């Protein structure tokens, strides 16, 4: 008998998504900033304490808005980890910035905060920490460096909805923060994102940039008689159909997070024996007082071992996947990198593998994943 295939990810469905989408369609307002978009904005501001929340078509767009808001110019430098998704860098490269890549920590894939100070130059404008797997970076250390040098902080919190640093929600530390609601995230709009504006000085201009460089939002609030082209911008608004889908997910956020926690903790308990073999499991620093259990990963002992493990599980109808390739070694940016070795970023690029983790992963299916991994290492 053929075993059922276990995917890496399966988008959560609350059951209300199609009902809310129909409501949005019947309302006659399916473009941006409709009823469901406003509900989402209110939820994020009330639940997480953002000064202003603005839905975007993707986390990539939210990051691009952040670069525009900071008025990043050619020749400016932006510090970020090399172990991240290309969107983190692209948002600032599009404005002409030079990316200064930082290494990851030996303990976890997040940026090594102790290395940031040495990377600051007179051209540095911003630091972009990435909360990998929904686990907080050391935000006090990041903010201290930023404060000493007058730098902006933009949190790439794509994976970190609901996670905290010392009890405080991620996305509230930087002047700006970006979240993702891609189908692989804990809550999804299919494609979607959020720009969290925490520094009030950016709030009005964020609305303008998001609305093609016009003051259209102010017009609809009755604050101006007509709207005009007043700044640079683009079309960063998602359809209210996307927001309707997202709203159905946000209503179930606590349930989703609890279910993911249960699955994550089962992995952690069952795979503990691998530590004695030198295989890495996720390290959660003490300051990451609560994380959203977005990913569970292993850090294999070699690239060859990771490839063999992926093959071993694939033969058992289980999909394991690796993650980022170090951006400083990418075909596009290698020539622009300053040549510094970033060994831990490369280590995670070559050794880290992600396990299936989604709401509908039953204990029986998860046990198949666990058994496949333990069987693999029994013979290594």
Order of alpha helices (4+ residues) and beta strands (2+ residues): alpha-alpha-beta-alpha-beta-alpha-beta-beta-alpha-beta-beta-beta-beta-beta-alpha-alpha-alpha-alpha-beta-beta-alpha-alpha-beta-alpha
